[in-house]
Structure formats: structure tokens, C-alpha cells
Amino acid sequence: MPDENSLNAVELATELTIAWLGNQNNRVAAEDVPAFLRTMHATVTELAGGAGAPAPAGQDAAADTEFTPAVSVRKSLASRDHIISMIDGKPYKTLRRHLSTHGLTPEEYRVRYNLKPDYPMVAPSYSEARRAMAHKIGLGAKGRGARVATANAAPKPKASRRKTTPAN
């Protein structure tokens, strides 16, 4: 019986890996496939109730391990055009999507690398461009009432005073 369970776990892990790799949205380098298959097998075995199975790499150890940043905080914020990720050292205009691919929230990212709570997640130039675009299309106004109030507050041109003569 144990041989059947382990064989089923291997087959199931293989099928799940093939299905995951078959998805066109998942792009993985060929050298990463064996590690993914091992992780998938360990997870399937753990879910099947195999208490003797080792936990997937990085789960329990991740809580105790201190992460070393790829770049310093100063270097990550050196450019106005991008923020360099401390995970992989690559530049991004916004870190939110990048962090979500690594299973992190901005708060968890800040805690992991011991950053201040006001550490930005968006590059300054990108933020300014988005702000300008929002104002250009009318976001941020207080609705139609604000437009009417500003239109009424604008000085009206004075009408010229011409003397009119009665028509004869």
C-alpha cells in the first residue's frame, strides 16, 4: 500500500506540474522545473497525510531566516524613474504587482527588509505622471458642484454701456 500512495503522489505531482507548465501565462526556465516538481511532490505528499514527508523548502525556515536585500535602501530609491526591488535587484515603476508574484504585501515587504512605514511602492516620476493624468481627466474634483462653483466665481466681463437712442 505505501508504494501505491507514493506512486500516486508522484503521478499527481507530475500531472499538476505538466498542467501548470502548460498554462501560457506561466513562464519558467527549464532549470527551475525539477525544483518545482520536488516542491509539488512534497506538497501533495503532505496533503495526502504523509507525516514523514519533509516540508517544502522555505516555509518554516522563512519565518526564522533574515533576508538579505539585493541592494541598499539608498540605492533602491536613487532614481526618480524607478524603484529597485530588494528581492531581485531589478527596477520597477511600481512594486505592488512584483511583490504579489512573490506572495508579499507592501507591509510584509517593509517588515522583511526592515524599512520605514513610509517607504514608497511607486516611483516618484510615475506617481506624478499618474497624478497629472488623473487631474487632466477630471478626477479629484468634488463633482459637478465644484465645477459650477469655480465657473460662478470667475469674473464676468462687463457689458459695454452704450447709449441707446429710441427708434424713430
C-alpha positions in Angstrom: 0.0 0.0 0.0 2.7 2.6 0.8 4.1 2.0 -2.7 0.8 2.8 -4.2 0.4 6.1 -2.3 3.9 7.2 -3.2 3.4 6.3 -6.8 0.1 8.2 -6.9 1.7 11.2 -5.2 4.5 11.1 -7.9 1.9 10.8 -10.7 -0.3 13.5 -9.3 2.6 15.9 -8.7 3.8 15.2 -12.3 0.3 15.8 -13.7 -0.1 19.0 -11.7 3.4 20.2 -12.9 2.6 19.5 -16.5 -0.7 21.3 -16.2 0.9 24.3 -14.6 3.7 24.5 -17.2 1.1 24.1 -20.0 -0.5 27.4 -19.0 0.7 30.1 -21.4 0.7 32.7 -18.6 3.4 30.8 -16.5 6.9 31.2 -17.8 9.6 29.1 -16.1 13.2 28.5 -17.1 14.0 24.8 -17.8 16.4 24.6 -14.8 13.6 25.6 -12.4 11.2 22.7 -13.4 12.8 20.0 -11.2 12.7 22.2 -8.2 9.1 23.0 -8.9 8.3 19.3 -9.3 10.0 18.5 -6.0 8.1 21.2 -4.2 4.8 19.9 -5.8 5.6 16.3 -4.8 6.3 17.4 -1.2 3.1 19.4 -1.0 1.0 16.5 -2.5 2.6 14.1 -0.1 2.0 16.4 2.9 -1.6 16.9 1.9 -2.1 13.1 1.5 -1.2 12.8 5.1 2.4 11.7 4.9 3.7 12.9 8.2 7.3 11.7 7.4 7.4 13.9 4.4 9.7 16.9 4.6 8.1 20.3 4.5 8.6 22.3 1.3 11.8 24.3 1.3 11.4 27.8 2.6 8.2 27.6 4.6 9.3 27.1 8.2 12.8 28.3 7.6 11.5 31.5 6.0 10.0 32.7 9.3 13.3 32.3 11.1 15.6 33.5 8.3 16.6 37.0 7.9 16.5 38.1 4.3 19.5 39.9 2.8 18.4 42.7 0.4 19.8 42.7 -3.2 20.5 46.4 -2.9 20.7 49.0 -0.2 17.7 51.2 0.7 19.6 54.3 -0.6 20.3 52.6 -4.0 16.7 51.3 -4.3 15.4 54.9 -4.1 18.2 56.5 -6.0 16.3 57.1 -9.3 13.1 59.1 -9.8 12.1 56.9 -12.7 12.1 53.5 -10.9 12.4 51.7 -7.5 14.9 48.8 -7.4 13.4 45.7 -5.7 15.3 44.4 -2.7 14.2 40.9 -3.7 15.8 40.6 -7.1 17.6 44.0 -7.7 15.6 44.8 -10.8 14.0 48.3 -11.4 10.2 48.7 -11.3 7.9 51.7 -11.7 5.6 50.1 -9.1 6.4 47.3 -6.7 2.9 46.1 -5.9 2.5 43.5 -8.7 6.1 42.4 -8.3 5.5 41.8 -4.6 2.3 39.9 -5.2 4.2 37.5 -7.5 6.4 36.7 -4.6 3.4 36.4 -2.2 4.1 39.6 -0.3 2.1 42.6 0.6 3.8 46.0 0.8 3.6 45.8 4.6 5.3 42.4 4.7 7.9 43.6 2.3 8.7 46.6 4.6 8.9 44.3 7.6 11.1 41.7 5.8 13.7 44.3 4.9 13.3 46.5 8.0 12.0 49.5 6.0 10.2 52.5 7.3 6.4 52.6 7.1 6.5 55.4 4.5 8.9 53.5 2.1 7.3 54.2 -1.3 5.9 51.4 -3.5 5.7 53.7 -6.6 8.5 55.6 -8.4 8.1 59.4 -8.0 8.0 60.2 -11.7 5.4 57.5 -12.3 3.3 58.8 -9.5 3.5 62.4 -10.8 2.5 61.2 -14.3 -0.5 59.3 -13.0 -1.5 62.3 -10.9 -1.3 64.7 -13.9 -3.3 62.3 -16.0 -6.0 62.0 -13.2 -6.3 65.8 -13.0 -6.4 66.1 -16.7 -9.4 63.8 -17.0 -11.2 65.4 -14.0 -10.6 63.0 -11.2 -10.1 64.6 -7.8 -12.6 67.3 -8.3 -15.6 67.5 -5.9 -18.0 66.6 -8.6 -20.1 68.9 -10.7 -20.8 71.2 -7.8 -17.1 72.2 -7.7 -17.0 72.9 -11.5 -20.2 75.1 -11.2 -18.7 76.9 -8.2 -15.5 77.7 -10.0 -17.4 78.8 -13.1 -19.5 81.2 -11.0 -16.5 82.5 -9.1 -14.8 83.6 -12.4 -15.2 87.3 -13.1 -17.7 88.1 -15.7 -16.8 90.6 -18.4 -18.6 93.9 -18.0 -21.1 94.8 -20.6 -20.3 98.0 -22.6 -22.6 100.9 -21.8 -23.8 102.4 -24.9 -26.5 104.9 -25.1 -29.3 103.7 -27.0 -31.5 106.1 -28.8 -35.1 105.4 -29.2 -36.0 104.2 -32.6 -38.0 106.7 -34.6 
